[in-house]
């Protein structure tokens, strides 16, 4: 009797979960289908637990009654009506709590199989891995886009017109107050001659923009510009070399020579 009731319960649970999953797949995207499914599953599991507990209590009561009424003739009352090779079996089932756990694992396995392997509603571990890899790739693309991997040791001069135009915009918005619109200098030094206070070349200029020169009033720009923007601005500053500003400031610092270029020329010779 108990087995028939249990099979009936599992059938109802399986049909209900399947119907709920199909509803979730055919429902409108804006509907909170996950909430509906979880509420239904929660209600079913709670009902199942109550029914299991009731069945176990009822079975334990029956077993207790049988033991009391058959106290005088235990073997005669509890022996089953069949034997194998002269061996008779006692009607002594497993404890109720053990049977409950056993039946619960069966119900859980069925629900898990339907939810993860038949309806396709839940994500598998492979799906989650692919999703995480997609997110990681998007984050990597964003880092490359903003130049997060660019620093003063690997920065290179940009020559693309789009980058130089962007560098000119950044210069016009942030640097003209100190260096003049044409780079001739003012509060800051002249950027069109060959003299540099903190070194010329893309790496030195990038470093100066990034960390600034606080002792002389130049702020650090790494908190306001991303590495890509600082690279664009530094590359534009290099294009000012040799131009003729309207009111150039007197040269400051020393004439800077690119030592790497000198070594390269020497090797060629």
C-alpha positions, -999 to 999 in steps of 0.1 A, spaced: 0 0 0 27 24 10 47 17 -22 16 24 -43 11 57 -26 47 66 -30 47 58 -67 16 79 -72 32 108 -54 63 106 -76 42 105 -107 23 136 -97 56 154 -88 72 144 -121 42 156 -142 39 188 -123 76 196 -126 76 189 -163 45 210 -169 61 239 -149 93 237 -169 74 237 -202 55 267 -190 87 285 -181 101 279 -216 69 291 -234 62 321 -211 69 356 -222 105 368 -216 94 396 -193 76 372 -169 95 361 -138 94 325 -148 123 315 -125 103 326 -95 72 306 -105 92 275 -111 110 277 -77 78 284 -58 62 254 -74 91 232 -67 93 244 -31 57 237 -26 60 202 -41 90 194 -20 73 206 12 41 186 3 63 155 -5 81 158 28 48 161 48 34 130 30 66 110 36 66 119 72 29 109 75 35 76 58 65 68 80 45 77 112 16 55 100 40 27 92 58 29 125 24 28 143 14 -3 124 47 -20 132 42 -12 169 7 -27 169 20 -58 152 47 -62 177 23 -58 207 -3 -82 193 24 -108 184 44 -105 216 36 -141 226 43 -156 192 68 -133 176 80 -157 150 46 -169 140 32 -133 137 62 -118 118 72 -147 95 63 -141 59 43 -168 40 72 -179 18 106 -196 23 137 -203 3 158 -234 9 141 -239 42 149 -203 53 119 -181 63 120 -143 62 108 -120 90 87 -90 82 112 -66 97 116 -35 74 143 -8 77 137 21 102 113 48 91 139 75 91 161 54 68 133 47 44 124 84 43 159 94 33 160 67 7 127 78 -9 138 115 -7 170 108 -26 149 91 -53 125 120 -56 154 145 -56 172 125 -84 140 126 -105 135 163 -101 172 170 -107 172 149 -139 141 167 -153 154 201 -144 189 198 -156 188 172 -184 153 171 -199 139 206 -198 173 224 -203 161 251 -179 190 252 -155 226 258 -165 250 229 -165 286 233 -153 297 235 -189 272 264 -196 285 283 -165 321 278 -177 313 292 -211 294 321 -196 324 329 -173 348 327 -203 326 351 -223 326 376 -194 364 372 -190 369 379 -227 346 410 -226 367 423 -196 399 416 -215 386 435 -246 376 464 -224 411 465 -208 427 465 -242 403 492 -254 411 515 -225 448 506 -227 449 493 -192 479 471 -202 499 501 -214 525 516 -191 557 536 -193 578 506 -201 559 493 -231 542 524 -245 549 531 -282 542 562 -303 509 562 -322 509 574 -358 473 567 -368 454 599 -376 424 589 -355 446 585 -324 465 617 -331 433 637 -335 421 622 -302 454 632 -286 450 667 -300 415 670 -284 429 658 -250 458 683 -253 433 712 -262 411 703 -232 438 699 -206 472 712 -216 468 746 -234 466 766 -202 502 758 -194 517 749 -228 497 771 -252 475 758 -280 504 755 -304 528 740 -278 549 771 -276 548 771 -238 537 795 -211 537 784 -174 549 751 -188 579 746 -211 580 748 -249 571 715 -265 582 723 -300 620 725 -295 646 698 -289 651 707 -252 634 686 -225 635 690 -188 623 654 -180 634 637 -212 618 634 -246 606 604 -265 572 586 -261 582 568 -229 595 599 -210 566 621 -222 540 594 -212 557 591 -178 556 629 -172 519 630 -182 511 600 -160 528 610 -128 530 648 -134 555 672 -119 539 682 -86 569 704 -76 563 726 -106 525 726 -106 518 698 -131 493 674 -117 493 636 -122 469 628 -150 465 590 -144 435 597 -122 417 616 -150 429 599 -182 432 562 -189 465 548 -203 452 548 -239 443 585 -236 477 594 -221 494 575 -250 473 595 -275 482 628 -258 519 619 -256 519 609 -293 504 642 -303 530 661 -283 557 644 -304 541 658 -336 547 693 -322 585 689 -326 599 713 -351 567 733 -356 568 771 -354 547 785 -325 535 821 -325 553 830 -293 578 803 -283 592 802 -249 630 800 -245 644 765 -244 646 747 -210 665 717 -200 688 698 -223 687 686 -258 674 651 -257 688 624 -279 671 590 -282 698 566 -271 680 536 -286 680 552 -320 717 560 -317 724 524 -309 704 512 -338 722 536 -362 755 524 -349 746 488 -354 735 495 -390 769 511 -397 
